[in-house]
Amino acid sequence: MVQKYQSPVRVYKFPFELIMAAYQRRFPTSPLIPIFVHSDIIFESKSEDGATHVIERRCTLDVDAPRLLKRIAGVEYLYFVQKNTLDWRQRTLHIEAYNESFSSRVVVSEHCSYTVHPENEDWTCFEQSASMDMKSFFGFESTAEKIAMRQYAASIKKGKEIIEYYLRELEAEGVTFIPRWSTPSTSAIVSSAKAIPTSTSREEHRRAPKGPAEVLSRSPEDKLDADYIRHCLGELSPLQESCLIRLRQWLQETHKGKLPKDQHVLRFLRSRDFILEKAREALCQTLTWRKQHQVDFLLDTWQCPQLLHDYYTGGWHHHDKEGRPLYILRLGQMDTKGLVRALGEESLLRHVLSINEEGLSRCEENTNIFGRPISCWTCLVDLEGLNMRHLWRPGIKALLRIIEVVEANYPETLGRLLIVRAPRVFPVLWTLISPFIDENTRKKFLIYAGNDYQGSGGLVDYISRDFIPDFLGGDCQCDVPEGGLVPKSLYHTAEELENEEVKLWTETIYKTASVFKGAPHELLIEITEVSSVITWDFDVCKGDIIFNIYHSKRAPQPLKRETLGSHGLAGPSGNNMQVIDRSWMLGQDYSMVESALTCREGESIQGSHVTRWPGFYILQWRFDNTPACSVSSRPRVDDVLASLQVSSHKCKVMYYTEVLHSADFRGSMTSLASSHSGFSQLSAATTSSGQSHCSSVTSR
């Protein structure tokens, strides 16, 4: 398995020339780096004007590893080759390093750079990236990998301290300024390259693996500053910083919609123990869910019913001692049965989501107010009044569904849950809901029975006395509603509740359609104003499709649902529509206005078309018959068997279209090719499907 590391941008508030003077003091060895035993120059060259200086060193490392492992490997030291390219004119230093020892078993490459800060030429930026591919190591691959990662993380953490130590040493010697390089006014002394004989040939240097160069390829605004991480996101280990930066970079490259904030990305990493693949999968699903249901606009669009204002016994109330927003829920006073019967699950779920969205906003505000990272909130739950009425089965069902949605989409937002005045019926409720709560979240629960919450060890340990609500013996007025029984006259009928569907799962602005071999899905759009812009956004959820746009002056016949003639099966009701009549001739009755676009499974496509004529435009999603996975012209047995299955000729798309006046359009006019993305919640889910032998996930 290849391990990768990407650092944030670390800023030294010193000029580049002074940083270089400090950096050069690390060689040939440094007492501040115990594992760095020695280094020998094996190659050195300078340009004629002295602006460029290249040095290659062979470095000896004494890695802190078990003695037994060193004896098995048959070595006492490890050897690395480091190439430094210093450009005084551009004020840059690029460092490339690779391992010489065990290079056939382990491949290690590193790339570092010192550059001038883009906004302050008297500051210096440092970045590094590295990768390690542990192919084999005498049967101790896992142990060796852990040792290497531990040593590397330790050296990263100490790197800035070493530079700052030598800066202080220079200052003590009276060196606080070094002039910048300038073109020599006299004849430069030509310095020829000199090679120092070693056991490593020059040709081996040329073949040596180069470190990843993505550090330098990204623009400064795309990068994270180490000080920003510490002040706004909190203290992270070097490897945790790397996970955050790599996941953020992946989002920038693949996701075309609104990017989540760094705090939210970090929450998903923490919830998955900084396992990058798991965090990425969960974040993909959440971003698709937010996009489908327009959750980003929930606080602006959600109008809380008056019934919730009157009977929902929860609300925000100041903050705890750590500056976290404090939410109070008087669950024991809430008529959960009455709220579910009167409003249904849909309104309750939206209300809970709006609370979570406001919580995210309050965390940002408190981060600015208190000057330290605050990414979660504290919840105080008062259970006085809890009884068997709260164990009403539909109410428990609604609660579990709400917990499921919140757990999936708002991880690591609950910093602490304080439960007070828990009655004897509480263990029954806890037994029902605890299996649905993440283990890390359960560890944040503190439960007080009776009056145990009063005094030392109780609420005063977590909430300032000035903010403890009056109904719990404090002096602070709390505006949370007292609740009460919801009038039965407001209840929905049993039939209405039974037929209710939670729209947040089933209704969105996006529509789904099935595409079959021989039965494309077509959407008719009538345009009356020339230069109107047709926009689209769709995900290919299953299979590969071809997307086309046609224009016709004739009005098509009434929409009809097509049947799967080749299989003698009816198409799915309501999500496979036909517009183009079979008798129509391409070029006579209708014409293609855009080149066809092939879209692979898991891709998200966004684009637009500026109409040139009035009339009828037809968006078509057609089954792709191209055998993308077969390299031979002869059919395989598996392909023949797959062709006999109806499922192998079915694709699925989720789409949204809109027609805008040209004056209102602010997007790209590049039509079908405007935007490709491999970002979809179904990317991971569909690739494992055995339905299609040619499925693929593509990031563009």
C-alpha angles and dihedrals in degrees: 000000000000115000116204134193131193121180128211119242109280114203126210112194091218132093119270094246092056091048090052091052089053093045094053090058089071090075142122084006139333130212088213090066106056095184091052100087102168146326133213127199109238099171135016135172139165132199118246093257093042093241095120125049123181122190129175119195135187106221126202116212129191101205118204098240134141112281091234092057091051091051092050090049090047096227138106097192137028123225128216131179117222125192118196120193111190119189111188093182094056091031094232136130119197119192124195122183136177137172121262095183117080090355091158091056103034129028115201122175130173135185124192132174138192112200139162116271108258093227102034120036091198092063129074129217126209128197135168139183131184143175134199126196110192103198099165138336113180092290092303097096096131094047093046091048092052092048091049094048092047093050093046093049090050093050091048092052091050097044097087092045090056094053091047090049092056091045089057089047090053091048090052088054090052096255107133100138135040118184119238121257117268133184109276112252093209130056109295119233109244108233113201120210115261124202120206113211114246137153088264114082124221090242089059089056090056091050093047115119114259122225120251111279099202089105090073098036097068124082118249094249090059093059131088121232117224091226090052090053092050096046100038105025104027138243112325131178116245092256091049089051088051093052091051093049094046093048091046091049091050090053092050090052100044110022115080098182132071110320118230118244119263091248091058093047089051091052091059092048091051092047090054095043090251092295098152100208094049093047092048093051093049092046091050091054092048095049091050090049091050091048094048094049099034091237091161088069097042096107090053098043105034113097109193111225115242088240090066091047089056104037109022103097100206138094147144117278122184115283142285127254092276092054095255116145110259121223119192122203120183093198094166090060095047121102095219093172092051093048093049092046093047100039109016128221095292097067093041092051093048090048092052090048090051088053090053092047090051089048091058089051093049091051090057091048093050091048088060094042097050097032096231135091113279114176104157142038139228122242123204113198120192112200099184106135095026109147142151090289087073090058091067104143100232089048092053089047091053091047092052092050091050091049090050093054094044093047091052098045107027105042121171093012095116110078097175137353116208113194115190135184093017109187127213092266091061096086088061092054092044091053089055099048106029095080088061094053120087115252093237089053093049089057088064094060120108114186125196123188122205112339096336090116091071121088130007115355091024134087094317089070091063107022127047113248087238090065103040105117120249095241088062094050098272130124098237119106110233121205096200109127116254091225121205135180117324109234110255089225087074094054121116115234119263090250092054091050092047092052095044117116122197100243093201087074102033110028124057138144085259122083128206128221137182120226120201134188103272093008114078123184113245132190122200120215121182115211121196099166120063116231092030110146122234110204129189141184120186141161123215099224098176135013129351123293141184117229120210138172121209135183129211133178090204122081108242121233117269112296115273136189113238127222125224097252095178091059101028091236130128118246118245112278117259101359107072114061131177124206107159111081116231090234093058118107120218108240093024110049096020138003138211113248099183135036113260116264121212112215124193129214113282096021125128116213127197123178149133142220126207107218118231100187137031117246136073124334121195123203110202131192108194132186112259110230094184110122094229095176102044119089095181127073090221114087118245123229090244091053092050092050091046091052089061092060121086091214092062089063096051128097130178130209133183112207147174126191134184136179116220134184110249090243090057096048117104101166136091121303093203093104122207095003093052097109140358126183137172089208114122135127087231095056093092097034097053101043091071092053116116092206095094130034093200102052117133141172115222131187115199 
